[in-house]
Amino acid sequence: MPTVAQSSTETDWVSRFADDVIAESERRAPGAKHSVATAPVVVVASGLSPSGPIHLGNLREVMTPHLVADEIRRRGYEVRHLISWDDYDRYRKVPAGVVGVDESWAEHIGRPLTSVPAPKGSPYPNWAEHFKAAMIESLAELGVEYDGISQTEQYTSGVYREQVLHAMKHRGDIDAILAQYRTKKAPGAAKKSQKPVDEAELEAAEGSGAAAEDDGTSSAGYFPYKPYCGNCNKDLTTVTAYEDETTELTYSCTACGFAETVRLSEFNRGKLVWKVDWPMRWAYEGVIFEPSGVDHSSPGSSFQVGGQIVGIFGGEQPIGPMYAFVGISGMAKMSSSRGGVPTPADALKIMEAPLLRWLYARRRPNQSFKIAFDQEIQRLYDEWDKLESKVAEGSALPADAAAYSRAVRTAAGELPRTPRPLPYRTLASVVDITAGHDEQTIRILSDLDPANPLSSLDEVRPRLDRAENWITTQVPAEARTVVRSEPDAELLGSLDDAGRESLRLLLEGLDTHWSLDGLTTLVYGVPKVMAGLEPDAKPTAELKAAQRSFFALLYHLLVGKDTGPRLPTLLLAVGADRVRKLLGA
């Protein structure tokens, strides 16, 4: 059994929430305080609706309880992380940008997600399973341990029958709670935020979509249960009568005109309305911790109202934070995602799982952050590598070290990592120049440190593959690096004596400086020597200007542009013989 952590010495948000969850679990358990060995199972929960691609904003709904659950497991407690797949929700709209979907899917609006056909060409049996599959694969790669619950299976198999009948019996009590909010303005209506909202925030604000459902009110009275029509299978139904003693329920469908009377004690084709369904599940599963998005946390919204309704089912509201939006910086080609909002699978194509975990672990849930699909990913990787070095040498701050630990391992063990993690920006530059040619790539990467060459590209995978995916999917063609095939004779012929001398000094030093560090010293040192300084002289403003001018000359001669990959990497990639040719030797 894992050793119980000394949480009082921890400073990160995950440990603090773990302390609170353990304390709350013990408070709810009957009898004396439990030891770790006899403590009740701690239940944390997430909810995801496979109404379309499940995006990186939705991932926070999972990662927040996952990180807390994992910390509790590290302390030796038994934990269940439930993920409720809200696949019995209604199909609300045809999402834009989904391959294999056209406007003909509009005919399915109002049906359960598990009754809607999957996109054309999908191997999955229905819409919900199609979009669940990508998330399930991503969660496995991220090391997220969970118990998945299909709400379609729960409702249609009668698991919730007693809870449904209980809700209908106490519909007056539920109605009285909801009535407190019906005359109030919708959350956020009174005051619009002045902060710009990006596309990812708009998508995240939708949550599962279930928060916007009607609450069960009709002209015939209040009924917290909504059947799916027995004829068209849509939820455009209205309950017109219900008899508690017999459980006979009568409904009619506004979509097709069908009407019938059923016994709710035997009927399984329907579900509780969202604001009743959610607290019912809290009570049924004994959930201790569940975060909620901004859309569910406003006055009168699902989480707040659910905190009152849960008592009707004999349960308590979970503790848990409101989590903030996750934004995106840069998306060049994200056709697989709704409205251009990327999914965890999209992110995992260009970054390793530990880095993506770290982005969620290092920020408190109420802090928003952005996930980079543009050049910023290179800076993020630099920051990550620097943190790894600090952790290795023991100089990282406690909270940073904790976030790193949660990123690279779970209670079950270490996540796969790149054996030799060369800088991401270097790998990206190399695959940009070589177009992914393996032999050229290993030659260049071996030249980075000739004393310790690579024996195989497997040493730099999967990071190399992620960098290659980033170059090929996120960097526009016009921004890619194309090395000149022939020297720029016109530019070479126009150089003055100083220009020709600077190229001579560079070419003269190639053989003795042919490594990443050596070429870095060389390209920065040539302008210093030209200025009559030592190669290790400290830069001045004038010297920096001379260096920029020299670098621009080299870029023009090598790739025909003002800028490009870092020059030492570019020189290694081009190769000494070709460099000599292009620089006029």
LINSULVEN-V872049 format. One record per run of one state. SS is the DSSP state (@ for helix, = for strand, . for the rest). FROM is the first residue (numbers start at 0). TO is the last residue. Records with the same first field share a line. If there is no record, write none. Layout:
SS: FROM-TO + FROM-TO
This chain:
.: 0-5 + 9-11 + 28-40 + 48-53 + 74-77 + 85-88 + 90-101 + 108-109 + 115-125 + 141-145 + 156-159 + 169-169 + 182-197 + 205-208 + 212-215 + 218-219 + 222-223 + 227-232 + 234-235 + 242-246 + 253-257 + 263-268 + 272-272 + 285-287 + 289-290 + 297-300 + 313-317 + 319-320 + 323-324 + 329-336 + 340-341 + 350-351 + 361-367 + 372-374 + 393-396 + 410-411 + 414-422 + 434-436 + 448-448 + 452-455 + 460-461 + 474-475 + 479-487 + 493-495 + 509-509 + 513-514 + 530-539 + 559-565 + 574-574 + 582-584
@: 6-8 + 12-27 + 55-73 + 102-107 + 112-114 + 126-140 + 150-155 + 160-168 + 170-181 + 198-204 + 209-211 + 273-284 + 293-296 + 301-312 + 337-339 + 343-349 + 352-360 + 375-392 + 397-407 + 423-433 + 437-447 + 449-451 + 456-459 + 462-473 + 476-478 + 488-492 + 496-508 + 510-512 + 515-529 + 540-558 + 566-573 + 575-581
=: 41-47 + 54-54 + 78-84 + 89-89 + 110-111 + 146-149 + 216-217 + 220-221 + 224-226 + 233-233 + 236-241 + 247-252 + 258-262 + 269-271 + 288-288 + 291-292 + 318-318 + 321-322 + 325-328 + 342-342 + 368-371 + 408-409 + 412-413
